Amino acid sequence: LQIREMIASGRLSAEEPVSEVQLSVALEVSRTPVREAVRRLVGENILQLTPKGLRVYVPSIDDLAEVYYTRSLLEGGAARLAALNADPAMLAELVRILRETKANLGAEDHEAFTRLNGEFHRAILRASGNHRIGEQLASLETIIVRYRRISLMFPDHVERSFQDHSRIVELFTSGTPETVETFVRAHVLRAGARVVRAMLRMEGGAPRPHSTAAALLALE
C-alpha cells in the first residue's frame, strides 16, 4: 500500500530506477516484504522490468484511454446501483465534498482537488454496495490517481469536473438510475479525454492514440 501511494503521489518517478534496497530503507522494513510487494506490483503492471532495471509503469496513450473507458463502465454501473439504493447519507457526503471543492476553486490547491475528487467517486462506489466493482476499480486506482493529479493541474479541468459533480448530485436527487449511470459514464469519459489531451500536450511528439477506446473518448 505504501509503495502504491509513493507511485500515485509521484514520489517514485518514472524517470528514475526503483531500488528494492532504497524502498526497504525508506519504508523501514526488511527487503523480503518489499520484494513481495514489488512482485505483486509488477504483476499488476504498476511497476515494470525494463533493460534499465525496475521502473514505474508508464502507460501508453492508448493504455490510458482503455483505463478510463473501463473505469467509465464500472463507475457508471456503481452510480446506477447507488441511485437505486437512494442513500441520504451518500447525498449528504457528496454535498459536503462539493462545498469543500467550491471553497478551494480559487486557491489552486492541486492536492486538495485530487483528494476531494477521489472522495466524491469513492462515496458513490461505497453506496453501490458492489464489492466486485470496487475490486476492479482498485486495480486501476494507482494509474487513475497519478493521472488525475496531472489533469487537475489545469484550472479548466478543475472547473469542468466541479460542474459535472454538481450535476451528478442533482441527478441523484431528481433523475432516474439510468440517467445517473449515463451521465457518470460520460463524465468519466470526458475526464479521460482531458487527461489524454494533457498528456499529448506535455509529451509533444507522442503518437496519436488509435485504439477503439481512444475513439470513444473522441480523441481521433
C-alpha positions in Angstrom: 0.0 0.0 0.0 2.8 2.4 0.9 4.6 1.8 -2.4 1.3 2.4 -4.3 0.9 5.7 -2.6 4.5 6.7 -3.4 3.8 5.9 -7.1 0.4 7.7 -7.1 1.9 10.8 -5.5 4.8 11.0 -7.8 7.4 10.3 -5.1 8.6 7.4 -7.3 9.3 9.0 -10.6 9.0 7.1 -13.9 12.4 8.6 -14.9 14.3 7.0 -12.1 15.1 3.3 -11.4 13.2 1.7 -8.5 15.5 0.1 -5.9 14.3 -2.5 -3.5 17.1 -1.6 -1.2 16.1 2.1 -1.2 12.5 1.2 -0.7 13.3 -1.0 2.3 15.3 1.9 3.9 12.6 4.5 3.1 9.8 2.2 4.5 11.9 0.9 7.4 11.1 -2.7 6.6 13.2 -5.7 5.5 13.8 -6.5 1.9 11.5 -9.6 2.0 8.2 -7.8 2.2 9.4 -5.1 -0.2 10.4 -7.9 -2.7 6.9 -9.5 -2.4 5.2 -6.1 -2.8 7.3 -5.3 -5.9 6.5 -8.7 -7.4 2.7 -8.1 -7.0 3.0 -4.6 -8.5 4.9 -5.9 -11.5 2.1 -8.5 -12.0 -0.4 -5.6 -11.9 1.5 -3.5 -14.4 2.2 -0.8 -11.8 5.9 -1.5 -11.9 7.7 -3.0 -14.9 11.1 -4.7 -15.5 13.0 -2.9 -18.3 16.5 -3.3 -19.7 17.5 -0.4 -17.4 16.0 -2.1 -14.4 12.8 -1.8 -12.4 10.7 1.3 -13.2 7.3 2.8 -12.6 5.0 1.7 -15.4 4.1 4.5 -17.8 1.0 3.6 -19.8 0.9 4.5 -23.5 -1.8 6.9 -24.5 -3.9 4.0 -25.8 -3.5 2.2 -22.5 -4.6 5.3 -20.6 -7.7 5.6 -22.9 -8.5 2.0 -22.1 -8.2 2.6 -18.4 -10.6 5.4 -18.5 -13.1 3.6 -20.8 -13.0 0.6 -18.4 -13.5 3.0 -15.4 -16.5 4.7 -17.1 -18.3 1.3 -17.4 -17.5 0.3 -13.8 -18.3 3.7 -12.2 -21.4 4.2 -14.3 -22.7 0.8 -13.1 -21.8 1.7 -9.5 -23.7 5.0 -9.8 -26.8 3.3 -11.0 -26.7 0.9 -8.1 -26.1 3.8 -5.7 -29.1 5.6 -7.2 -31.3 2.5 -6.7 -30.2 2.4 -3.0 -31.1 6.1 -2.6 -28.8 6.6 0.3 -29.4 10.0 2.1 -26.0 9.7 3.8 -24.3 9.4 0.5 -26.0 12.5 -0.8 -25.0 14.4 2.3 -21.4 13.3 1.8 -21.4 14.4 -1.8 -22.8 17.8 -1.0 -20.1 18.2 1.7 -17.4 17.4 -0.8 -18.9 19.8 -3.4 -18.9 22.6 -0.8 -15.3 22.0 0.2 -14.3 21.8 -3.5 -16.1 25.1 -4.3 -14.3 26.8 -1.4 -10.9 25.7 -2.9 -11.7 26.7 -6.5 -9.7 29.9 -6.4 -6.8 28.5 -4.3 -5.2 26.3 -7.0 -4.6 23.6 -4.3 -4.0 20.6 -6.6 -3.6 18.2 -3.7 -6.9 19.2 -2.2 -8.7 18.9 -5.6 -7.2 15.4 -6.2 -8.2 14.3 -2.7 -11.8 15.6 -3.0 -12.2 14.3 -6.5 -11.3 10.8 -5.2 -13.5 11.1 -2.2 -16.5 12.0 -4.4 -16.1 8.9 -6.6 -15.4 6.6 -3.6 -18.6 7.8 -1.8 -20.7 6.7 -4.8 -18.8 3.4 -5.0 -19.5 2.7 -1.3 -23.1 3.5 -1.7 -23.4 1.0 -4.6 -22.6 -1.9 -2.2 -20.9 -3.8 -5.1 -17.6 -5.2 -3.9 -16.7 -6.7 -7.2 -16.8 -3.3 -8.9 -14.7 -2.0 -6.0 -12.1 -4.7 -6.6 -11.8 -3.9 -10.3 -11.5 -0.2 -9.7 -8.9 -0.7 -7.0 -6.7 -2.5 -9.6 -6.8 0.7 -11.7 -6.5 3.2 -8.8 -2.8 3.9 -8.9 -2.8 4.9 -12.5 -6.1 6.8 -12.1 -4.8 8.8 -9.1 -1.4 9.6 -10.8 -3.0 11.0 -13.9 -5.9 12.7 -12.1 -3.2 14.7 -10.3 -1.8 15.8 -13.7 -5.3 16.6 -15.1 -6.3 18.7 -12.1 -3.2 21.0 -12.5 -5.2 22.7 -15.3 -7.8 25.2 -13.9 -10.3 24.5 -16.7 -10.2 20.8 -15.9 -11.0 21.5 -12.2 -13.9 23.8 -13.2 -15.4 21.2 -15.6 -15.0 18.4 -13.0 -16.8 20.5 -10.4 -19.7 21.3 -12.8 -20.0 17.6 -13.6 -20.0 16.6 -10.0 -22.7 19.2 -9.2 -24.8 17.8 -12.0 -24.3 14.2 -10.7 -25.7 15.3 -7.3 -28.7 16.9 -9.0 -29.4 13.6 -10.9 -29.2 11.6 -7.7 -31.9 13.7 -6.2 -34.2 14.2 -9.3 -33.1 11.8 -12.0 -33.5 8.1 -12.7 -30.9 5.4 -12.1 -30.5 5.2 -15.9 -29.8 8.9 -16.3 -27.3 8.8 -13.4 -25.4 5.9 -15.0 -25.4 7.6 -18.4 -24.1 10.9 -17.1 -21.4 9.3 -14.8 -20.1 7.2 -17.7 -20.0 10.4 -19.9 -18.3 12.3 -17.1 -15.5 9.7 -16.7 -15.0 9.6 -20.5 -14.7 13.4 -20.6 -12.2 13.3 -17.8 -10.2 10.6 -19.6 -10.2 12.7 -22.8 -8.9 15.7 -20.9 -6.1 13.6 -19.3 -5.1 12.1 -22.6 -5.1 15.5 -24.3 -3.0 16.9 -21.5 -0.5 14.1 -21.8 -0.3 14.6 -25.6 0.5 18.3 -25.0 3.1 17.5 -22.3 4.8 14.8 -24.3 4.9 16.7 -27.6 5.9 14.1 -30.1 3.9 11.2 -28.6 2.0 9.3 -31.3 -1.7 10.0 -31.6 -3.8 7.3 -30.0 -5.7 5.0 -32.3 -7.4 2.3 -30.2 -11.2 1.8 -30.1 -11.2 3.2 -26.5 -9.4 6.3 -27.7 -12.0 6.7 -30.5 -14.8 6.5 -27.9 -13.1 9.2 -25.9 -13.4 11.3 -29.1 -9.6 11.6 -29.5 -9.2 10.7 -33.1 
